[in-house]
């Protein structure tokens, strides 16, 4: 019996990648249903690269996304319904609703099992032709590389860190005693510890970014394949400069988290600094179609006198799909990453 995994291609590639990785050991061939728009965006290429699928195992059929009978006709010409020695694992999660209807109508006449991955849940629903349903947990956990490559993103990460984990923590304890006053940061200590060249005006930012990285990696017990610092995003692989850079990025339980680190958001231009950071985090969802969990980490106090974030800030975060900031109050005591994420 030859097992064929069928994927419907759309902007959201992660459900397709997860299902492929989950079933990969059982699959002999892959069939991708795509559209002219998805072909132009190289979505199949991204999925194949992230999953490590050899090109000779992958076939594709290009269809018009809103033409049900045309989709059925193209599948019929491929003659899959006469392949009695084939079993089809059909992932209905991607594509458009009409593509899903057409694919179900065609493959229900074949030796097929249907699947659907609810967005944001690490589970897959298995459906037979009578819609009897079983729920299975997804055991696959994607690396940061697989997540970004499948999303069509080229990127690079920081290679050499300025501080070790113990140095970052020592600087933090010294700085905490000053109540994180910007002008009392232990610059001399940080510069003396630095193992890579760093300018005095940049040492605070370099330290804080690495401190947050180490804290998240340690507390969430993440592998080196799941988290990175100074992630430079390249929208066009042929262009030598990056489109954006994010301080810390990691994948946990197949969800993407992005953190922008700002030692200080205080001073006369606090609103401008904060708005720029929020816009930057909001852009990753807008520009790349990713479902992200985005945060600002800062050692400034963004709470007002009653101890609350102001309504404008919370509304701005909601509009841009950014979580409420993690500010000085979280760092004054022992910060708990499992509660934040």
C-alpha positions as CSV (number, residue, x, y, z in Angstrom):
1,X,0.0,0.0,0.0
2,X,1.3,3.4,-1.0
3,X,0.5,6.2,1.4
4,X,0.0,9.7,0.0
5,X,-0.4,12.8,2.2
6,X,-2.6,15.5,0.7
7,X,-2.1,19.1,1.7
8,X,-4.1,22.2,0.8
9,X,-1.9,25.2,0.5
10,X,-2.6,28.7,2.0
11,X,-0.8,31.5,3.7
12,X,-0.7,29.6,7.0
13,X,1.8,26.9,6.4
14,X,2.4,25.7,10.0
15,X,-0.6,23.4,10.2
16,X,0.5,21.7,7.0
17,X,4.1,21.4,8.3
18,X,3.0,20.0,11.6
19,X,0.8,17.3,10.0
20,X,3.6,16.3,7.6
21,X,6.1,16.0,10.4
22,X,3.6,14.0,12.4
23,X,2.9,11.5,9.7
24,X,6.3,11.6,7.8
25,X,7.5,8.1,8.8
26,X,4.3,6.6,7.3
27,X,4.2,8.5,4.0
28,X,5.6,7.5,0.6
29,X,4.4,10.5,-1.5
30,X,3.1,14.0,-1.0
31,X,0.4,15.8,-3.0
32,X,0.0,19.6,-2.7
33,X,-3.0,21.4,-4.0
34,X,-2.0,25.0,-4.6
35,X,-3.2,28.2,-6.3
36,X,-1.5,30.7,-8.6
37,X,-1.2,33.1,-5.6
38,X,0.4,30.5,-3.4
39,X,2.8,29.5,-6.2
40,X,3.9,33.1,-6.5
41,X,4.6,33.1,-2.8
42,X,6.6,29.8,-3.0
43,X,4.6,28.3,-0.1
44,X,5.2,24.7,-1.2
45,X,8.9,25.3,-1.5
46,X,9.0,26.6,2.0
47,X,7.1,23.6,3.4
48,X,9.2,21.1,1.5
49,X,12.4,22.8,2.8
50,X,11.3,22.9,6.4
51,X,10.1,19.3,6.3
52,X,13.1,17.9,4.5
53,X,11.0,16.3,1.8
54,X,12.8,15.1,-1.4
55,X,11.5,16.7,-4.6
56,X,10.9,13.4,-6.3
57,X,8.3,12.5,-3.6
58,X,6.3,15.7,-4.0
59,X,3.6,16.4,-6.7
60,X,1.5,19.5,-7.0
61,X,-1.8,20.3,-8.7
62,X,-2.6,24.0,-9.3
63,X,-6.2,24.9,-9.1
64,X,-8.5,28.0,-9.0
65,X,-9.4,28.4,-5.4
66,X,-13.1,29.3,-5.9
67,X,-13.9,26.8,-8.7
68,X,-15.2,23.6,-7.0
69,X,-16.0,21.6,-10.1
70,X,-12.7,22.7,-11.7
71,X,-10.8,21.3,-8.7
72,X,-12.7,18.0,-8.8
73,X,-12.0,17.8,-12.5
74,X,-8.3,18.3,-12.1
75,X,-8.1,15.7,-9.4
76,X,-10.1,13.3,-11.7
77,X,-7.6,13.8,-14.5
78,X,-4.8,12.9,-12.1
79,X,-6.7,9.6,-11.8
80,X,-6.2,9.1,-8.0
81,X,-9.6,7.4,-7.6
82,X,-8.4,4.4,-9.7
83,X,-5.3,4.0,-7.5
84,X,-6.5,1.0,-5.5
85,X,-3.1,0.4,-4.0
86,X,-3.0,3.9,-2.5
87,X,-4.1,5.2,0.9
88,X,-4.7,9.0,1.2
89,X,-4.1,11.0,4.4
90,X,-6.0,14.2,3.6
91,X,-5.3,17.3,5.6
92,X,-8.3,19.7,5.2
93,X,-6.9,22.5,7.4
94,X,-5.4,24.7,4.7
95,X,-6.7,26.2,1.4
96,X,-10.0,27.9,1.1
97,X,-13.4,26.5,2.3
98,X,-14.3,25.7,-1.3
99,X,-11.0,23.8,-1.9
100,X,-11.7,21.8,1.3
101,X,-15.2,20.9,0.0
102,X,-13.9,19.9,-3.4
103,X,-11.1,17.8,-2.0
104,X,-13.4,16.0,0.4
105,X,-15.9,15.3,-2.3
106,X,-13.2,13.8,-4.5
107,X,-11.2,11.8,-1.9
108,X,-14.2,10.4,-0.1
109,X,-14.5,8.0,-3.0
110,X,-11.0,6.8,-2.5
111,X,-9.3,4.9,0.4
112,X,-8.9,8.1,2.5
113,X,-8.8,9.3,6.0
114,X,-9.4,13.0,6.7
115,X,-7.7,15.3,9.2
116,X,-8.1,18.8,10.6
117,X,-5.7,20.7,12.9
118,X,-7.5,23.3,15.1
119,X,-5.4,26.5,15.1
120,X,-3.5,27.0,18.3
121,X,-4.0,23.5,19.6
122,X,-1.4,20.7,19.6
123,X,-3.9,18.2,18.4
124,X,-5.3,16.7,15.2
125,X,-8.8,15.6,14.5
126,X,-9.2,12.4,12.5
127,X,-12.4,11.9,10.5
128,X,-13.7,9.0,8.6
129,X,-16.2,9.2,5.7
130,X,-19.1,9.1,8.1
131,X,-17.6,11.9,10.2
132,X,-16.8,9.7,13.1
133,X,-14.2,11.7,15.0
134,X,-11.1,10.9,17.0
135,X,-8.7,13.4,18.6
136,X,-5.0,12.7,18.7
137,X,-2.2,14.8,20.4
138,X,0.5,16.2,18.1
139,X,3.8,15.0,19.4
140,X,5.9,17.0,16.9
141,X,7.6,20.1,18.3
142,X,9.0,22.5,15.7
143,X,12.3,24.1,15.9
144,X,12.7,27.9,15.4
145,X,14.4,27.1,12.0
146,X,11.5,24.9,10.8
147,X,8.9,27.4,11.9
148,X,10.5,30.4,10.2
149,X,11.6,28.6,7.0
150,X,8.1,27.1,6.6
151,X,6.7,30.6,6.9
152,X,8.9,31.7,4.0
153,X,11.3,33.7,6.2
154,X,15.0,33.9,5.6
155,X,16.9,34.9,8.8
156,X,20.2,35.0,10.6
157,X,20.9,35.0,14.4
158,X,23.6,36.3,16.7
159,X,26.6,34.0,16.7
160,X,28.8,35.3,19.6
161,X,27.3,36.6,22.8
162,X,28.9,39.5,24.7
163,X,28.2,38.1,28.2
164,X,27.9,34.6,29.7
165,X,24.8,33.7,31.6
166,X,26.5,34.1,35.0
167,X,27.9,37.5,34.0
168,X,24.4,38.6,32.9
169,X,22.9,37.6,36.2
170,X,25.7,39.3,38.2
171,X,25.1,42.6,36.3
172,X,21.4,42.2,36.9
173,X,21.8,41.8,40.7
174,X,24.0,44.9,40.8
175,X,21.6,46.9,38.7
176,X,18.5,45.8,40.7
177,X,20.0,47.4,43.8
178,X,19.7,50.8,42.1
179,X,16.0,50.1,41.4
180,X,17.0,50.0,37.7
181,X,17.8,53.7,37.5
182,X,19.2,54.2,34.0
183,X,22.2,56.4,35.0
184,X,23.3,54.0,37.7
185,X,23.7,51.0,35.4
186,X,27.1,49.3,36.2
187,X,28.7,50.3,32.9
188,X,32.3,49.8,34.1
189,X,31.6,46.3,35.3
190,X,29.8,45.4,32.1
191,X,32.5,46.7,29.8
192,X,35.1,44.8,31.9
193,X,33.2,41.6,31.5
194,X,32.4,41.9,27.8
195,X,34.0,39.2,25.7
196,X,33.2,41.0,22.4
197,X,33.6,44.6,21.3
198,X,30.6,46.7,22.5
199,X,30.3,50.5,22.6
200,X,29.6,52.1,25.9
201,X,26.3,53.6,24.7
202,X,25.1,50.1,23.6
203,X,26.3,48.0,26.5
204,X,23.0,48.3,28.4
205,X,21.0,47.1,25.5
206,X,23.4,44.2,24.7
207,X,23.3,43.1,28.3
208,X,19.5,43.2,28.7
209,X,18.8,41.3,25.5
210,X,21.2,38.5,26.5
211,X,19.8,38.5,30.1
212,X,16.3,38.0,28.8
213,X,17.5,35.3,26.4
214,X,19.2,33.4,29.2
215,X,16.3,33.7,31.6
216,X,13.8,32.4,29.0
217,X,16.0,29.6,27.9
218,X,16.7,28.4,31.4
219,X,13.2,28.8,33.0
220,X,11.3,27.3,30.0
221,X,14.0,24.6,29.5
222,X,14.3,25.4,25.8
223,X,16.8,23.7,23.5
224,X,19.3,25.7,21.5
225,X,17.2,24.9,18.4
226,X,14.1,26.5,19.9
227,X,15.4,30.0,20.8
228,X,17.7,32.7,19.3
229,X,18.8,36.2,20.0
230,X,19.2,39.2,17.5
231,X,17.1,37.5,14.8
232,X,17.5,39.4,11.6
233,X,14.6,38.9,9.2
234,X,15.1,39.0,5.4
235,X,12.0,39.3,3.3
236,X,13.9,39.0,0.1
237,X,16.8,36.5,0.1
238,X,18.6,38.3,-2.7
239,X,18.8,41.6,-0.7
240,X,21.9,41.7,1.6
241,X,20.3,43.9,4.3
242,X,17.6,42.7,6.7
243,X,14.1,44.1,6.9
244,X,13.8,43.9,10.6
245,X,15.5,42.5,13.7
246,X,14.0,41.1,16.9
247,X,15.9,40.8,20.2
248,X,14.7,37.3,21.3
249,X,12.6,34.8,19.4
250,X,11.6,31.3,20.4
251,X,9.2,28.5,19.6
252,X,7.4,26.7,22.4
253,X,4.8,24.0,21.9
254,X,4.7,25.0,18.2
255,X,3.8,28.6,19.0
256,X,6.1,31.5,18.1
257,X,7.1,34.1,20.7
258,X,8.8,37.4,19.8
259,X,10.3,39.8,22.4
260,X,11.6,43.3,22.0
261,X,13.9,44.3,24.8
262,X,14.2,47.9,26.0
263,X,16.2,48.7,29.1
264,X,14.6,52.1,29.4
265,X,11.4,53.6,27.9
266,X,11.6,56.6,30.2
267,X,12.3,60.2,29.4
268,X,10.7,62.8,27.3
269,X,10.4,60.6,24.2
270,X,8.9,57.6,26.1
271,X,5.7,57.6,24.0
272,X,7.7,57.7,20.8
273,X,10.0,54.8,21.9
274,X,7.0,52.7,23.0
275,X,5.0,53.3,19.9
276,X,8.0,52.4,17.7
277,X,8.5,49.1,19.6
278,X,4.8,48.3,19.3
279,X,4.7,49.1,15.6
280,X,7.8,46.9,15.1
281,X,6.2,43.9,16.9
282,X,2.8,44.4,15.1
283,X,4.6,44.3,11.7
284,X,5.7,40.7,12.0
285,X,2.1,39.5,11.9
286,X,1.1,42.0,9.3
287,X,4.0,41.5,6.9
288,X,4.5,37.7,7.3
289,X,1.1,36.4,8.2
290,X,2.4,34.7,11.3
291,X,0.4,33.9,14.4
292,X,2.8,35.4,17.0
293,X,2.9,36.1,20.7
294,X,4.6,39.4,20.9
295,X,6.0,41.2,24.0
296,X,7.9,44.2,25.1
297,X,10.3,43.6,28.0
298,X,11.6,46.8,29.8
299,X,13.1,47.8,33.1
300,X,11.1,51.0,33.0
301,X,7.9,51.3,35.1
302,X,5.0,51.6,32.7
303,X,2.3,51.4,35.4
304,X,0.5,54.6,36.4
305,X,0.1,55.7,40.1
306,X,-2.9,53.4,40.7
307,X,-0.7,50.6,39.6
308,X,-2.3,49.9,36.2
309,X,-1.4,50.2,32.6
310,X,-3.2,53.1,31.0
311,X,-6.1,52.4,28.7
312,X,-4.4,53.9,25.7
313,X,-1.4,51.6,26.0
314,X,-3.6,48.5,26.5
315,X,-5.8,49.5,23.5
316,X,-2.7,50.1,21.3
317,X,-1.3,46.6,22.3
318,X,-4.7,45.0,21.4
319,X,-4.9,46.7,18.0
320,X,-1.3,45.6,17.1
321,X,-1.8,42.1,18.6
322,X,1.0,42.7,21.2
323,X,0.7,41.4,24.8
324,X,0.7,44.0,27.6
325,X,4.3,45.0,28.5
326,X,6.5,43.1,30.9
327,X,8.0,46.0,32.9
328,X,10.1,46.8,36.0
329,X,7.5,45.3,38.4
330,X,8.1,41.9,37.0
331,X,11.9,42.2,37.3
332,X,12.0,43.6,40.8
333,X,11.3,40.2,42.3
334,X,12.1,36.8,40.7
335,X,10.6,37.0,37.2
336,X,8.6,33.9,36.4
337,X,8.6,33.2,32.6
338,X,6.1,30.3,32.9
339,X,3.5,32.8,34.2
340,X,4.3,35.4,31.5
341,X,4.2,32.9,28.6
